[in-house]
Amino acid sequence: MGSASATIGLFSGVGILIYLGLIGLSIYCLILFIRLAHRGIRALDLYIEEKRQNRL
């Protein structure tokens, strides 16, 4: 019985580590997405400004 509960505890600990790793990876991906969106907005602003100058 002691061996079975130790195995279950080990799997539980591994599950928690995987869960925490996925949370960390999700936060990292969110930061990358925000940076990409910020660059896209800047590029779009530059494009719009360039088109306005060419029109005048």
C-alpha positions in Angstrom: 0.0 0.0 0.0 2.9 2.4 0.8 4.4 1.9 -2.7 1.1 2.6 -4.4 0.5 5.9 -2.6 4.1 7.0 -3.3 3.6 6.3 -7.0 0.3 8.3 -6.9 2.1 11.1 -5.1 4.9 11.1 -7.7 2.4 11.3 -10.6 0.6 14.1 -8.8 3.8 16.1 -8.4 4.7 15.6 -12.0 1.3 16.7 -13.0 1.7 19.9 -11.0 5.1 20.6 -12.6 3.6 20.1 -16.1 0.7 22.4 -15.2 3.0 25.1 -13.9 5.2 24.7 -17.0 2.2 25.2 -19.2 1.1 28.3 -17.3 4.6 29.7 -17.8 4.6 28.9 -21.5 1.2 30.5 -21.9 2.4 33.7 -20.2 5.5 33.7 -22.5 3.4 33.2 -25.6 1.1 36.1 -24.5 4.0 38.4 -24.1 5.3 37.5 -27.5 1.9 38.0 -29.0 1.6 41.5 -27.4 5.0 42.4 -28.8 4.0 41.2 -32.2 0.8 43.2 -32.1 2.6 46.3 -31.0 5.0 46.0 -34.0 2.1 45.4 -36.3 0.3 48.5 -35.1 3.5 50.6 -35.5 4.0 49.2 -39.1 0.4 50.0 -39.9 0.7 53.6 -38.6 3.9 54.1 -40.7 2.1 52.7 -43.8 -0.9 55.0 -43.3 1.3 58.0 -42.7 3.3 57.2 -45.9 0.1 56.9 -47.9 -1.2 60.3 -46.6 2.0 62.0 -47.5 1.9 60.6 -51.0 -1.7 61.8 -51.5 -0.9 65.4 -50.6 
